[in-house]
Amino acid sequence: MTSPVDPSQLQLDLDHIRRRRIGQFILVMLATIVGLALVNALFAQPLAVGTLFFAVSALSLALFLLHKRYIDVAGILAALVMFFCIAQAMWTGHGLRSSVLLVYPAALFFVMIMIGKRAFYIAFVAMLIYMTALMTANLQGWRQGPENMTEVRWLLDYTILLTCVAFVIRVLTSDLLALLDSHHHRMHEVTRSKVAAEHLANHDNLTGLPNRRMAGYHFDELLRQSQEKKCQLAVIFVDIDNFKTVNDSWGHQCGDELLKHISENISRQLRRSDKLNRIAGDEFLLLLPDVTDTKDLEPVLKKIAQAASVPMSFEDVTIIATISMGIALAPKHGSDFKTLFKQADLALYDAKAAGKNQFCFFNPAA
């Protein structure tokens, strides 16, 4: 029997994908920084040691946070490092004409997919502000770059181009995220439908109790647990006395209410480890694990019988029902569910023959 799929697992799967992709992005950034450092060292080009140290340290921290499952924080930190490295390269290099600016659309794409829409807009506006500050520094003579770019039209050109690229990224990623969200929603609905279908297949519609199919599953689990504790498992066949008379006298609606009334009252007397199943009609199967002595079981059976006989009012009628019970023990009487089920049924027949409203244990010698 398969276990129901937990709907929250879908969200966990998505978080796992985000965590994995952000980790790959950080590792690529680390490899890129190391590669650039080696290339510049090979061609005797000076590098800002402080910048490299900051970038490597911050990315290492992002990996640590990612390992601790602070996914959003790690993604934001990685995006900030990329922005800082691009900004620093533009300042010390060719400014707006720096080839490193070509990398920024990739950063925007990453931010939109992995962090969110708000972070995307912040990253886009931050670059526009930085480009304006860079041009202002050129015009005021605060910075002397090899590109010698002092015309404002260059800023306008690059602003228009970056805005166009950002728009395309925004549209494409929005469609992609919408498809992913739709897929996630459909998967969630499918999972909910599957869980609901499994519940209907394994439970009784009227009382909500597990059905006969689940009884076999519960038996295997409880028998294993009881054997580990060197105890017995009581298999108890429960039948409502004179139930047909109730249906014939007051109708099937009254009979249904009585079934729910008795099942609820019996359930209140049980431990969490006990299992009450509705088999069919007015027949129930009760599984009580961890039985050490049949003498200790008798008071429990009497308490269950008393709970079942609590009066029920239906319209202007008060009904007091009684139950008969037949008990077989595993592994004393066997360890096969079908065999014990039949033995409990035989014991129930003895209880009925003895006058009803009582319980009988299976007698192998009978």
ABEGO torsion letter per residue (X at the ends): XBBBBBAAAAAAAAAAAAAAAAAAAAAAAAAAAAAAAAAAAAAGBBBBAAAAAAAAAAAAAAAAAAAAGBAAAAAAAAAAAAAAAAAAAAAABAEAABAAAAAAAAAAAAAAAAAEAAAAAAAAAAAAAAAAAAAAAAAAGABBBAAGBABAAAAAAAAAAAAAAAAAAAAAAAAAAAAAAAAAAAAAAAAAAAAAAAAAAABBAAAGBBBAAAAAAAAAAAAAAAAAAGBBBBBBBBBBBGAAAAAAAAEAAAAAAAAAAAAAAAAAABBAABBBBBABEABBBBBBBGBABAAAAAAAAAAAAAAAABBBBBEABBBBBBBBBBBBBOAAAEABAAAAAAAAAAAAAAAAAAGEGBBBBBBAAX
